[in-house]
């Protein structure tokens, strides 16, 4: 395929590679190597530069602004794949092998992959977001909570979007806390259980364990039927499966 640009013909064989900020070449290199990436170039002086590859995924890193806060970094890259699950499984397995657990809070970390999800985010030590997206991700995704839902169920869906698609655990936490105040009294036992379980999970991811005890007490006080408990366990199965093994 060729394109006419001005008076010149250009063959369409371009390759585009993202260049992301790097606070530490050493830390970034160690992180990606631990996941199975291959380092193809690395230098700290006279200026930092690092390139890593994983199959056809190629990432380049350069100098970061002095004021860069990893928690506020919104730089990143999109990785389009046929199926996100194998990539997520490989990353989770590598993290467990290296750290004994899945890194789910702070930088670096990987977001959860729930049933039916078509993307997840890998966050590196500098806060860059490498987002793996299923190539045929549905175009009709709801980004503000499904219109078919109401009350706390809609808030839960909205929090899912914040967490799984916008990579914003803080916004998800705020949405759920507000949703409980507005809809908690009329919500079903399943909805309240899922909300408190998600709040506990988010507090853990955000490194705020002091928030957990009152939510745990509320969660433990909810009575569920066998059918409701089975529904909750099914909907939380992916999150439980991603916890590091005990012992």
trRosetta pair geometry for C-beta under 8 A, 3 or more apart (Angstrom, degrees):
i j d omega theta_ij theta_ji phi_ij phi_ji
1 11 7.5 115 81 -160 52 58
1 12 4.3 -24 90 36 102 129
2 9 5.0 5 176 -176 131 101
2 10 6.4 151 -160 74 75 40
2 11 5.5 -42 -101 -97 83 51
2 12 6.6 -159 -97 -11 26 86
3 9 7.3 151 74 -155 37 56
3 10 5.1 -22 60 61 88 96
3 12 6.1 83 -15 -61 102 102
4 8 7.6 155 -154 81 53 37
4 9 6.1 -31 -98 -99 62 66
4 10 7.9 169 -91 17 14 79
5 8 5.7 -25 70 67 81 87
5 9 7.9 138 24 -109 73 17
5 10 5.4 17 10 -6 119 123
17 58 5.2 -57 -124 107 112 113
17 59 7.5 174 -173 -114 93 20
17 60 5.4 71 139 -6 117 117
18 59 6.3 -22 69 -130 98 68
18 60 6.7 -177 93 40 49 82
18 76 7.4 -23 179 137 158 31
18 77 3.8 -143 14 -92 161 114
19 60 4.7 -33 -104 91 69 111
19 61 7.2 153 -161 -100 59 18
19 62 5.5 15 179 -2 107 115
20 59 6.8 -21 16 -172 119 101
20 60 7.2 144 19 86 70 55
20 61 5.4 -35 72 -107 80 72
20 62 7.5 155 75 25 31 71
20 75 4.9 144 -138 137 90 125
20 76 6.8 43 -106 -96 131 24
20 77 6.8 -93 -49 -30 124 102
20 124 7.8 106 117 41 147 141
20 126 7.3 149 141 82 107 134
20 128 4.4 49 178 -116 146 146
21 61 7.1 22 138 -157 11 81
21 62 6.7 -52 -110 73 44 68
21 63 7.0 -29 -139 115 78 33
21 64 3.4 91 176 -105 110 83
21 65 6.7 -44 -129 7 150 70
21 68 5.8 -164 132 -102 152 165
21 73 7.1 -133 60 -137 120 126
21 75 5.8 120 15 30 94 163
21 126 5.8 -155 103 159 81 144
21 128 7.0 174 54 -67 69 109
22 25 6.0 62 141 -79 135 57
22 28 5.0 -59 -145 -22 110 160
22 48 5.6 -138 84 135 117 134
22 50 6.0 116 -99 26 170 118
22 61 3.6 73 -51 166 129 119
22 62 6.4 151 15 62 102 17
22 63 7.1 -60 53 -98 81 17
22 64 5.7 -152 57 -35 29 104
22 126 5.5 -127 -127 -44 37 155
23 27 7.2 -17 83 54 90 131
23 28 7.7 139 49 -43 64 111
23 64 4.9 -37 -74 33 59 153
23 68 6.4 -143 -78 84 103 124
23 70 6.9 -67 -16 -65 146 104
23 125 6.9 -115 51 118 109 95
23 126 4.5 163 1 -107 95 98
24 27 3.9 55 91 18 123 108
24 28 6.1 162 86 -12 64 86
24 125 6.7 -51 51 111 104 137
24 126 7.5 -178 26 -68 68 97
25 28 6.0 -63 -143 43 26 107
25 29 5.9 26 161 -20 66 113
25 42 6.2 131 176 -163 120 91
25 43 7.2 -96 -142 88 165 26
25 44 4.8 -144 37 -89 143 81
25 48 4.8 -158 -51 -147 113 107
25 49 7.6 9 -104 47 126 22
25 50 5.1 162 -139 -51 90 124
25 61 7.3 160 -109 101 71 126
26 29 6.0 -58 -144 37 23 109
26 30 6.3 21 159 -17 61 110
26 44 7.2 6 -39 -80 87 128
27 30 5.9 -56 -146 37 28 110
27 31 6.3 30 155 -22 63 108
27 125 4.5 -108 137 101 117 170
28 31 5.8 -55 -149 33 30 113
28 32 6.5 15 161 -7 65 108
28 50 5.9 148 97 69 125 163
28 61 5.7 -127 144 122 161 178
28 124 6.0 39 -129 169 87 127
28 125 5.6 -132 -80 42 63 113
28 126 6.4 -6 -82 -17 115 109
29 32 6.4 -64 -146 43 27 99
29 33 6.0 27 159 -18 66 112
29 39 5.8 30 -148 -97 103 135
29 42 5.7 43 -97 -120 142 138
29 50 5.8 -131 -70 -142 94 141
29 52 7.3 172 -122 -69 62 120
30 33 5.8 -57 -142 40 26 111
30 34 6.3 31 157 -26 62 107
31 34 5.9 -59 -156 29 27 111
31 35 7.0 16 151 -12 61 107
31 108 5.3 122 -147 -24 139 157
31 124 5.9 131 106 -150 151 83
31 125 5.4 -168 -37 -25 151 107
32 35 5.7 -58 -153 37 39 110
32 37 3.9 -36 162 47 97 141
32 39 7.4 120 91 -73 114 83
32 52 4.5 -6 135 -155 152 172
32 54 7.8 -129 -174 -44 100 116
32 59 7.5 -146 -117 62 152 133
32 124 7.2 -9 -58 -121 94 119
33 36 7.8 98 -175 -34 32 8
33 37 6.1 -86 -80 65 34 81
33 38 8.0 69 -112 -106 72 24
33 39 6.2 -24 -77 -33 104 107
33 52 7.7 -124 -59 -126 63 128
34 94 6.1 133 140 160 70 108
34 95 7.7 74 132 -95 114 49
34 98 4.5 40 -169 -92 121 160
35 54 7.3 -39 113 -90 104 145
35 90 7.8 82 -177 130 83 91
35 91 5.7 -2 -145 -125 114 75
35 94 4.6 111 -129 112 49 157
35 95 7.5 7 -96 -55 84 73
35 122 7.9 59 -121 -155 163 144
36 54 6.2 81 103 -124 89 111
36 90 6.8 -60 22 163 150 114
36 94 5.7 -113 -21 -96 99 145
37 52 4.1 33 155 170 131 121
37 53 6.4 147 -164 68 83 28
37 54 4.5 -67 -104 -58 74 102
37 57 7.9 -83 -113 92 102 110
37 59 7.8 -36 -146 34 147 115
38 52 6.6 151 74 -160 39 69
38 53 5.1 -26 61 63 94 86
38 54 7.1 153 11 -79 75 52
39 42 5.4 -5 179 -37 127 122
39 50 7.1 -57 -141 -164 100 93
39 51 7.3 115 -162 82 57 56
39 52 5.5 -37 -98 -102 53 80
40 51 4.7 -50 66 99 98 107
40 52 6.8 163 10 -107 84 24
40 53 5.6 47 -26 -6 124 111
41 49 6.6 -27 125 123 112 99
41 50 6.7 177 95 -146 71 32
41 51 4.4 40 41 30 98 106
42 49 7.6 -175 -138 95 28 61
42 50 5.0 24 -112 -116 73 82
42 51 7.7 -130 -60 32 60 60
43 47 7.7 53 107 74 108 49
43 48 7.0 -177 97 -138 65 35
43 49 5.4 13 53 52 94 87
43 50 7.7 -163 31 -70 50 62
44 48 5.6 -6 -137 -100 47 78
45 48 7.9 0 -59 -66 36 54
47 62 7.5 6 145 -161 111 86
47 63 5.7 -65 -173 -49 100 121
48 61 7.3 -48 138 123 104 93
48 62 6.5 132 94 -166 83 39
48 63 5.2 127 48 -81 99 67
48 64 8.0 -20 66 -1 142 75
49 60 7.5 -17 -165 -171 84 92
49 61 7.0 158 -153 86 39 63
49 62 5.7 0 -104 -107 74 68
50 60 7.3 157 86 -158 52 48
50 61 4.3 -5 58 55 97 109
51 58 7.0 -4 -171 -172 100 89
51 59 7.0 167 -151 88 55 50
51 60 5.0 -16 -101 -104 85 74
51 61 7.4 -170 -74 19 40 72
52 58 7.7 171 87 -149 45 47
52 59 5.3 -8 58 59 88 97
52 61 7.9 24 2 -5 98 109
53 56 7.9 -25 -165 -128 98 12
53 57 6.7 147 -159 82 53 59
53 58 5.1 -10 -105 -101 86 72
53 59 7.7 -180 -80 22 40 68
54 57 4.5 -12 63 60 87 113
57 79 5.5 3 -115 -126 114 131
59 77 6.3 -147 -109 12 97 158
59 130 6.9 -47 -91 -99 141 131
61 126 7.7 140 -145 14 126 151
61 128 7.9 -122 -107 -21 104 159
64 68 4.5 -74 166 18 114 154
64 126 6.1 -154 -79 -152 149 133
65 68 4.7 123 65 -42 83 94
68 72 7.9 -156 -168 71 56 93
68 73 6.1 40 -173 -85 102 105
68 126 7.0 6 134 -171 137 97
68 127 7.6 -167 163 42 104 128
69 72 4.4 49 78 23 107 106
69 73 6.9 -157 87 -38 51 78
69 127 7.4 50 120 -24 48 164
70 73 5.4 -33 -144 -3 37 122
70 107 4.4 -101 152 23 136 165
70 125 7.0 -70 -120 154 147 45
70 126 5.5 -148 -106 -177 99 30
70 127 3.3 170 -165 -39 65 114
71 107 7.1 -133 -72 -19 57 121
71 127 6.3 -109 -40 -108 17 137
72 127 7.2 23 53 169 35 161
73 126 6.2 96 -70 139 174 74
73 127 3.1 122 38 105 127 122
73 128 6.1 -63 136 -66 133 45
73 129 7.7 172 111 -20 91 84
74 129 7.2 -18 -155 7 41 123
75 127 7.7 87 44 102 87 84
75 128 5.1 -46 93 -116 93 84
75 129 7.3 159 91 24 41 77
76 121 7.9 -35 -145 -147 150 106
76 128 5.2 149 -93 -178 64 73
76 129 3.4 -38 -92 67 145 75
76 130 6.0 -159 -161 -68 93 36
76 131 6.2 59 152 -11 136 94
77 128 7.5 23 0 167 85 114
77 129 7.8 -178 28 95 49 57
77 130 5.3 -1 58 -120 92 73
77 131 7.2 -169 90 28 45 71
78 131 5.3 -26 -111 70 62 100
78 133 5.9 -14 -165 8 98 126
79 87 7.8 172 110 -156 134 166
79 130 6.3 30 -15 174 119 90
79 131 6.8 177 23 86 77 45
79 132 4.8 -30 73 -104 109 63
79 133 6.9 150 73 19 52 73
80 133 5.6 -32 -104 73 60 94
80 135 4.9 77 175 -94 98 81
81 84 6.0 123 71 -83 121 57
81 87 6.1 126 36 -26 177 140
81 132 5.8 -8 11 -167 126 96
81 133 7.2 142 25 71 75 41
81 134 6.6 -55 76 -107 73 43
81 135 6.4 -138 82 -34 21 91
82 134 7.2 4 155 -147 20 74
82 135 5.8 -22 -96 12 41 121
83 86 6.0 67 98 6 104 98
83 87 8.0 164 102 -1 62 92
83 134 6.4 19 -115 -117 31 101
84 87 5.7 -68 -163 44 51 111
84 88 5.8 47 147 -23 83 109
84 113 6.5 -168 120 -131 114 134
84 117 7.3 -76 73 110 141 86
84 118 6.4 132 0 -172 134 37
84 119 6.1 -171 -85 -105 161 28
84 120 5.9 143 168 9 133 95
84 132 4.9 132 -132 125 101 111
84 133 7.0 -30 -76 -136 123 9
84 134 5.2 -86 -23 -58 101 85
85 88 5.8 -58 -144 38 31 110
85 89 6.1 31 159 -21 67 108
85 113 6.6 159 -107 145 63 150
86 89 5.6 -55 -145 37 32 113
86 90 6.3 33 157 -21 65 105
87 90 5.8 -54 -149 34 30 111
87 91 6.5 26 154 -16 64 107
87 120 7.9 -177 95 52 104 115
87 132 5.1 -163 99 -149 149 162
88 91 5.9 -58 -149 38 31 109
88 92 6.1 30 155 -18 67 109
88 110 7.2 148 -143 167 78 133
88 113 4.3 12 -162 -23 170 150
88 120 5.2 71 -94 34 119 155
88 132 7.1 -157 -57 69 82 147
89 92 5.8 -55 -143 39 29 111
89 93 6.2 30 157 -19 64 109
90 93 5.8 -56 -147 37 28 111
90 94 6.3 27 155 -19 63 107
91 94 5.8 -56 -148 36 30 110
91 95 6.4 31 154 -20 65 105
91 110 5.4 139 130 -96 131 158
91 122 6.2 -119 -141 -97 157 123
92 95 5.8 -55 -149 35 30 111
92 96 6.4 29 154 -17 64 106
92 102 5.4 -16 -142 -108 85 115
92 110 6.7 -127 -75 79 71 151
92 242 6.3 -98 -134 -139 140 90
93 96 5.8 -55 -149 37 31 110
93 97 6.3 31 153 -21 65 107
94 97 5.6 -54 -147 36 32 113
94 98 6.2 19 158 -10 66 111
95 98 6.0 -64 -144 44 28 102
95 99 5.5 -27 178 31 69 114
95 101 7.1 -51 139 100 100 41
95 102 5.2 78 100 -123 137 49
95 103 5.3 -127 -153 3 134 88
95 110 6.8 -132 -38 7 151 125
96 99 7.0 -71 -114 60 18 74
96 100 6.5 21 -163 -149 55 13
96 101 6.4 45 -111 -87 65 6
96 102 6.3 -17 -63 -61 85 67
96 244 6.1 162 -118 -121 97 90
96 245 7.7 65 -153 8 129 93
99 103 6.2 62 50 -53 166 96
100 244 6.2 59 143 -160 61 145
101 244 3.5 -68 -117 -53 74 148
102 110 6.7 -83 -175 54 98 107
102 242 5.5 -35 15 168 169 88
102 243 7.2 -119 26 -127 118 21
102 244 5.9 -165 3 -58 74 83
103 106 7.7 -79 -178 64 99 86
103 108 5.7 49 124 99 153 76
103 109 4.6 -133 131 -111 91 58
103 110 6.4 90 73 8 82 78
104 109 5.5 87 -141 -157 13 114
104 110 7.0 -51 -95 62 59 61
104 111 7.7 91 -141 -114 77 31
104 112 7.2 30 -131 -54 118 85
104 204 7.3 23 98 118 119 103
104 205 5.3 -81 138 -108 91 89
104 242 7.5 106 -78 132 133 120
105 109 5.9 164 35 -95 12 143
105 204 6.5 -120 -61 137 132 63
105 205 4.5 -174 -91 -157 85 41
105 206 6.6 -113 -139 -26 107 12
105 207 5.3 135 168 -51 135 82
106 109 6.0 132 68 -40 50 120
106 207 6.2 52 -54 -42 101 128
107 123 5.5 -99 -117 137 79 113
107 124 7.0 21 -168 103 100 32
107 125 5.5 112 144 -143 99 32
107 126 7.1 -138 169 44 143 10
107 127 5.1 -58 -101 -75 151 65
108 122 7.6 4 -173 175 107 76
108 123 5.5 175 -151 99 60 72
108 124 5.2 -24 -107 -149 112 27
108 125 5.1 -51 -46 -62 96 58
109 122 8.0 -170 96 -153 42 45
109 123 4.9 10 52 52 75 114
109 205 7.5 100 -168 -154 158 93
110 120 6.6 35 178 152 90 120
110 121 7.2 176 -152 92 52 51
110 122 5.2 -15 -107 -108 86 68
110 123 7.2 -166 -79 20 36 74
111 120 5.0 -164 74 -162 95 83
111 121 4.6 51 4 46 123 85
111 122 8.0 -115 12 -64 77 35
111 123 7.8 83 -33 -16 85 102
111 163 7.1 159 -154 160 123 79
111 164 6.5 151 153 -122 135 53
111 167 6.4 -112 -59 -113 144 84
112 120 7.2 -131 95 -126 22 117
112 163 7.9 6 40 145 102 118
112 164 7.3 -67 72 -99 82 94
112 238 6.5 114 173 129 113 107
112 239 5.9 -8 -141 -102 154 73
112 242 5.7 -164 -123 27 92 166
113 117 5.3 -152 -161 68 64 132
113 120 4.7 -58 -79 -64 94 137
113 238 6.7 -115 93 -179 56 131
113 242 7.8 137 35 -75 73 138
114 117 4.7 95 57 -28 70 122
114 160 7.6 -70 37 -147 156 113
114 164 6.6 -72 17 -97 112 144
114 238 4.7 155 -125 71 57 155
114 239 7.3 -3 -96 -49 95 80
115 237 7.5 44 -37 64 121 105
115 238 5.6 -157 -30 -43 77 133
117 120 6.8 72 129 -60 133 85
117 164 5.7 -113 -130 -172 129 139
118 133 6.6 36 136 -160 86 64
118 134 4.0 -89 -164 27 89 121
118 137 4.1 139 137 -115 145 92
118 138 7.0 176 -20 11 159 76
118 141 8.0 -118 39 -81 130 130
119 131 5.9 11 -175 178 118 97
119 132 6.2 169 -149 88 65 56
119 133 4.4 -7 -101 -105 109 67
119 134 6.6 -118 -62 4 65 76
119 137 6.6 11 -41 -100 103 141
119 164 7.1 125 77 158 85 86
119 165 6.6 80 67 -110 127 68
120 131 7.5 -176 93 -150 30 61
120 132 5.6 -1 56 54 75 102
120 164 7.4 -56 -103 -156 61 80
121 129 5.2 -29 -160 -159 119 97
121 130 7.0 137 -161 70 62 46
121 131 4.9 -26 -102 -100 80 75
121 132 7.6 -171 -86 19 30 71
121 167 4.8 2 15 -92 168 126
122 129 7.6 135 70 -160 46 46
122 130 4.4 -23 65 66 100 101
122 131 7.8 -166 24 -76 68 30
122 132 7.1 56 -9 -17 102 102
123 127 6.3 -16 -171 -142 104 37
123 128 7.0 158 -151 75 55 43
123 129 5.8 -20 -98 -99 76 63
123 130 7.7 -172 -77 22 27 74
123 167 7.5 141 -66 -164 116 133
124 127 7.1 -52 69 20 67 15
124 128 4.7 2 36 51 111 96
124 130 6.9 64 -31 -10 102 109
129 167 5.9 170 -126 52 139 177
131 167 7.7 -111 -91 -43 111 133
133 137 5.7 -53 178 -32 96 140
134 137 4.8 127 72 -63 87 80
137 141 7.1 -13 158 -41 101 130
138 141 5.5 131 88 -51 94 78
141 165 7.4 148 161 -106 143 154
142 145 6.4 -68 143 92 122 13
142 146 4.6 145 45 -89 171 57
142 147 6.9 -155 -122 -10 134 74
142 157 7.1 7 94 155 130 123
142 161 7.1 -98 105 -77 73 136
143 161 5.6 141 -150 -165 46 141
143 165 6.9 -117 -122 105 85 152
144 158 6.4 -5 175 -116 42 98
144 161 7.1 -93 -71 68 16 168
145 149 6.5 -103 169 66 92 118
145 154 4.5 69 172 180 128 84
145 155 7.0 -9 -116 -82 141 22
145 157 4.7 110 -139 90 70 103
145 158 3.6 -28 -66 -65 109 91
145 161 6.8 -116 -58 4 52 133
146 149 4.6 78 76 4 99 105
146 154 6.7 -130 58 -122 69 78
146 157 5.0 -66 7 161 91 163
149 153 4.4 -132 -165 113 115 104
149 154 3.9 163 110 -78 104 76
149 157 5.5 131 39 2 160 144
150 153 6.5 39 60 54 41 106
150 154 5.4 4 -116 -24 11 124
151 154 6.2 120 55 16 34 96
151 155 7.3 -65 136 -2 41 100
151 183 4.4 144 -166 -150 82 140
151 186 6.3 -108 -136 96 139 109
151 187 6.1 173 152 -92 123 78
151 191 7.5 11 117 -173 110 166
152 155 5.1 -50 -147 36 43 117
152 156 6.3 49 152 -24 70 99
152 179 5.3 115 -122 161 70 112
152 180 7.2 58 -116 -87 118 48
152 183 4.1 -170 -50 108 84 130
152 184 6.8 90 -77 -81 136 43
152 186 7.9 172 -11 80 107 75
152 187 3.9 9 14 -105 146 127
152 188 7.9 -150 62 27 123 67
152 191 4.4 108 98 161 123 131
152 192 7.1 7 145 -69 167 59
152 195 6.2 -61 -177 -58 121 138
153 156 5.8 -50 -152 32 31 113
153 157 6.7 29 150 -16 62 105
153 187 7.7 162 -34 -136 70 95
153 191 5.6 -82 -67 -111 71 126
154 157 5.5 -53 -150 37 36 112
154 158 6.2 40 150 -22 67 104
155 158 5.5 -53 -147 36 33 114
155 159 6.3 35 153 -20 65 103
155 175 5.9 177 -166 155 88 94
155 176 6.3 129 148 -105 113 49
155 178 7.5 -159 -138 84 132 82
155 179 3.1 100 -164 -114 166 148
155 182 7.9 150 -63 60 144 116
155 183 6.6 -176 -6 34 136 140
155 195 7.5 26 98 -107 116 118
156 159 5.7 -52 -148 35 31 111
156 160 6.5 39 149 -24 62 101
156 176 7.3 58 -94 -106 57 95
156 179 7.4 -179 -43 135 58 166
156 191 6.6 -135 -28 -150 139 84
156 194 5.9 30 -126 115 145 124
156 195 6.2 -105 -84 -81 103 81
156 198 7.1 148 -135 3 90 160
157 160 5.4 -46 -153 28 35 117
157 161 6.9 36 149 -19 63 99
158 161 5.7 -51 -157 31 36 112
158 162 6.7 36 147 -17 66 102
158 175 5.4 -136 108 180 113 148
158 179 7.9 164 52 -67 121 137
159 162 5.5 -50 -149 36 38 114
159 163 6.1 27 156 -13 69 110
159 172 4.1 90 -160 -153 83 85
159 173 7.9 104 -139 -46 116 23
159 175 4.8 -171 -80 84 86 125
159 176 5.1 35 -85 -54 150 97
159 179 7.7 -92 -38 -1 119 147
159 198 6.5 96 122 146 145 148
160 163 6.0 -64 -145 43 27 104
160 164 5.5 -8 174 9 69 118
160 165 8.0 53 132 -1 66 97
160 172 7.7 99 -48 -127 18 120
161 164 6.7 -63 -118 51 20 87
161 165 5.1 -32 -162 35 61 122
161 166 6.4 46 143 -5 71 105
162 165 7.5 -7 -46 53 5 80
162 166 5.1 -48 -143 52 41 120
162 168 4.8 -78 -176 72 88 98
162 169 7.6 136 131 -92 101 18
162 171 4.3 -141 -154 96 136 107
162 172 4.0 -178 90 -67 124 81
162 175 6.2 166 -7 3 151 142
163 166 7.5 24 -8 54 12 78
163 167 7.5 42 -171 -108 32 23
163 168 7.0 -103 -83 64 37 52
163 169 5.9 56 -115 -97 87 60
163 172 4.3 30 -54 -68 96 157
163 202 7.3 -104 -98 -98 129 107
166 171 6.9 -28 98 57 134 143
168 171 4.0 21 130 21 121 116
168 172 6.4 147 100 -19 71 85
169 172 5.4 -57 -150 37 36 115
169 173 6.2 40 153 -23 69 104
169 202 5.3 167 -172 -149 99 93
169 205 5.2 -136 -134 104 158 128
169 206 5.5 -167 119 -65 131 98
170 173 5.7 -52 -150 33 31 113
170 174 6.5 28 154 -16 64 105
170 206 6.7 109 -78 -109 72 133
171 174 5.8 -53 -147 38 33 110
171 175 6.2 36 154 -22 66 107
172 175 5.7 -55 -147 35 29 113
172 176 6.5 25 157 -15 64 107
172 198 7.6 -103 156 158 115 116
172 202 5.8 -153 98 -111 111 141
173 176 6.1 -61 -151 37 28 106
173 177 6.4 25 156 -17 65 108
173 199 6.7 96 -134 -131 77 72
173 202 4.6 -180 -79 138 96 144
173 203 7.2 110 -119 -65 128 65
173 206 6.7 -18 -45 -26 151 151
174 177 5.9 -57 -146 38 30 109
174 178 6.2 27 158 -15 65 109
175 178 6.0 -60 -148 41 27 108
175 179 6.0 30 153 -23 64 112
176 179 5.4 -53 -141 37 31 115
176 180 6.4 37 158 -23 64 101
176 195 5.5 164 -161 -158 108 92
176 198 6.2 -158 -105 96 158 116
176 199 5.4 -158 117 -76 142 94
176 202 7.4 160 27 13 144 154
177 180 5.9 -50 -152 29 29 112
177 181 6.9 28 151 -16 61 104
177 199 7.2 104 -67 -116 76 124
178 181 5.8 -56 -155 34 35 111
178 182 6.4 19 154 -9 68 112
179 182 5.9 -64 -144 44 31 103
179 183 5.6 -31 179 33 71 112
179 184 7.7 112 127 -51 62 78
179 195 6.9 -140 95 -129 119 134
180 183 7.1 -77 -116 59 17 71
180 184 4.3 39 -170 -62 63 119
180 187 8.0 -59 -122 -2 57 149
180 192 7.7 90 -122 -127 95 80
180 195 6.0 150 -77 153 102 147
181 184 6.7 22 -63 -2 11 115
183 186 5.8 -75 -164 56 66 94
183 187 5.2 82 137 -54 91 102
184 187 5.5 -48 -137 13 30 120
184 192 6.4 80 -146 -107 79 107
184 195 7.8 -127 -103 79 89 162
187 191 4.2 -119 -179 89 109 128
187 192 5.1 132 103 -53 124 87
187 195 7.5 4 157 -9 165 140
188 191 4.6 97 54 6 79 102
188 192 7.1 -150 91 -3 42 86
189 192 5.9 -56 -146 40 31 108
189 193 6.1 34 154 -22 65 108
189 222 5.5 146 -158 -176 91 109
189 223 6.8 -68 -137 76 145 53
189 224 5.6 173 138 -96 131 72
189 228 5.7 19 89 -173 117 156
190 193 5.7 -56 -147 37 29 113
190 194 6.3 26 157 -16 65 107
190 224 7.3 90 -78 -123 66 112
190 228 5.1 -136 -69 -156 97 98
190 231 5.6 -21 -127 96 136 129
190 232 5.8 -153 -139 -66 82 93
191 194 5.9 -56 -147 39 28 109
191 195 6.3 30 154 -22 63 108
192 195 5.6 -54 -146 35 32 114
192 196 6.4 25 160 -13 67 105
192 218 7.8 -109 167 152 109 108
192 222 5.8 178 100 -105 116 142
193 196 6.3 -58 -147 39 28 102
193 197 6.2 25 157 -16 64 112
193 219 6.5 92 -136 -143 63 80
193 222 5.2 -156 -77 100 90 158
193 224 6.5 20 -60 -70 153 128
193 228 7.7 123 9 156 149 108
193 232 5.2 -39 113 -114 139 140
194 197 5.7 -58 -143 41 29 112
194 198 6.1 27 158 -19 65 109
194 232 6.4 -149 -65 -128 82 89
194 235 6.3 -28 -106 106 122 140
194 236 7.3 -160 -117 -59 79 104
195 198 5.9 -59 -147 38 27 108
195 199 6.3 29 154 -21 64 106
196 199 5.5 -50 -144 35 34 114
196 200 6.5 36 156 -19 64 102
196 215 5.0 171 -156 -176 90 91
196 216 7.7 152 167 -83 116 25
196 218 5.3 -156 -110 94 145 107
196 219 4.0 -168 120 -76 140 96
196 222 7.5 178 24 -15 144 136
197 200 5.9 -53 -152 34 31 111
197 201 6.4 31 150 -19 63 107
197 219 6.3 111 -62 -125 67 136
197 232 7.6 134 -13 -171 154 110
197 236 6.0 -52 145 -102 154 140
197 239 7.9 134 150 82 114 157
198 201 5.4 -53 -147 38 35 114
198 202 6.2 35 154 -19 68 105
199 202 5.7 -54 -144 38 30 110
199 203 6.3 32 155 -21 65 105
199 211 7.5 -115 160 137 99 120
199 215 5.0 -137 99 -141 124 152
200 203 5.8 -52 -146 35 30 111
200 204 6.5 32 153 -19 62 105
200 212 5.3 73 -132 -131 85 93
200 215 5.3 -170 -66 110 87 131
200 216 6.4 86 -99 -71 132 78
200 219 7.1 -28 -30 -34 135 152
201 204 5.8 -56 -155 34 30 113
201 205 6.5 27 150 -17 65 107
201 239 6.2 -51 -112 -163 149 141
202 205 5.5 -54 -146 38 35 111
202 206 6.0 23 157 -11 69 111
203 206 5.9 -61 -141 45 28 104
203 208 4.7 -93 -159 78 80 91
203 209 6.5 120 141 -96 106 30
203 211 4.3 -141 -127 71 139 120
203 212 5.3 -175 97 -66 147 83
203 215 7.3 165 -7 28 146 150
204 207 7.8 34 177 -69 29 29
204 209 6.8 49 -101 -89 61 77
204 212 7.3 55 -58 -78 81 130
208 211 4.9 33 129 -1 106 116
208 212 8.0 152 111 -31 68 84
209 212 5.4 -35 -165 3 57 123
210 213 7.7 -36 -170 8 40 101
211 214 7.6 -70 -180 40 49 96
211 215 6.7 28 143 -5 79 123
212 215 5.8 -78 -153 49 39 107
212 216 5.6 40 158 -28 80 109
213 216 5.6 -56 -141 34 29 113
213 217 6.4 30 160 -21 64 103
214 217 5.6 -50 -149 33 35 113
214 218 6.5 35 153 -17 65 103
215 218 5.6 -51 -148 37 35 111
215 219 6.2 39 151 -22 66 106
216 219 5.5 -54 -147 36 31 115
216 220 6.2 29 156 -19 66 107
217 220 5.9 -55 -145 37 29 109
217 221 6.4 28 155 -22 62 110
218 221 5.8 -61 -150 34 30 112
218 222 7.2 39 153 -34 62 97
219 222 6.2 -49 -161 12 34 112
224 228 4.1 -137 -164 94 94 116
224 229 4.4 124 118 -61 131 81
224 232 6.6 -60 -133 -2 160 138
225 228 4.6 94 48 8 77 102
225 229 6.9 -140 91 -6 38 87
226 229 5.7 -54 -146 36 30 112
226 230 6.4 32 154 -21 63 105
227 230 5.8 -53 -151 33 30 112
227 231 6.7 32 150 -20 63 104
228 231 5.6 -53 -152 34 35 113
228 232 6.4 34 152 -18 67 104
229 232 5.7 -53 -148 37 33 111
229 233 6.2 33 154 -19 66 107
230 233 5.7 -54 -144 38 30 111
230 234 6.4 33 155 -21 63 105
231 234 5.8 -56 -151 34 29 111
231 235 6.4 18 156 -11 65 109
232 235 6.0 -63 -147 42 30 104
232 236 6.0 6 161 0 68 115
233 236 6.2 -68 -138 50 26 97
233 237 6.3 57 154 -65 63 86
234 237 5.7 -24 -153 -21 30 118
236 239 5.1 -55 -168 43 71 114
236 240 5.8 69 136 -23 88 103
237 240 5.8 -62 -150 39 31 108
237 241 6.1 31 156 -23 68 109
238 241 5.6 -55 -146 34 31 113
238 242 6.6 24 157 -18 63 107
239 242 6.1 -64 -155 34 30 107
239 243 7.5 44 148 -37 61 93
240 243 5.9 -39 -162 4 41 114
